[in-house]
């Protein structure tokens, strides 16, 4: 059995790297906040739908768009975006305005466009048209992301309790430290890389980082539970025993990571634009959890085990000495 103690020896390096990244993320979060580029800002939308009577006319659609845009200009409205849709039996044109666009101006524009479209002498007299406008709130998926974050956080708590009951308090404490670290590290990467997010997505990513961290750490704990019963581990130091178990856990941990990453990448590639903003950034907590469960947390637990082994050795010597003294007394 080869001796591997590099992971535990390099604990100050891992801590330094994490401290730099998390501190940089905290500073940028205070200065710039999260990049809510995936969020839909509040807006007001003006839509005109029409049937094939309009679409088959010569330049009729273009003239309808010009009518709308001239009307907006007359009412002091500034168009941010324009979308033209082709639908079965006709089409539609949608204009997007800022969230603070004047409602009275939009109402006046709606009345003017409707009047022009229903004019008996106009080119749209025989067409079936509809004019409407509505307001779009700032965030989408807000409730879904919040509920998802709560569900995953509950899963992380369950995983932590399982580790504590199944493998011991020391491993649970090391796992908790790793989980908190992973949530902060994930958020720092999201902020530093300016990854677009929406709604409560940062909370969701933090909760998922804690869950994946504890889940992967559970695989390492299972290996340690089995290996520490092997007589070959009796003569090893705490750092060596943890290192051997960490190495033997590489295959199952990396297997889970590869399957999870491929699933998220596939779902991100096939999902709609909105869902893609969740699945692809979710690869960050997977990567952070892999690093943490295979490098950082084992190095932390090695320190706990060193103290635990020292206490156990002292207790064993004390109990042994006490027993010997008791035997001498009885003989006398």
Order of alpha helices (4+ residues) and beta strands (2+ residues): alpha-alpha-beta-alpha-alpha-beta-beta-alpha-beta-alpha-alpha-alpha-alpha-alpha-alpha-alpha-alpha
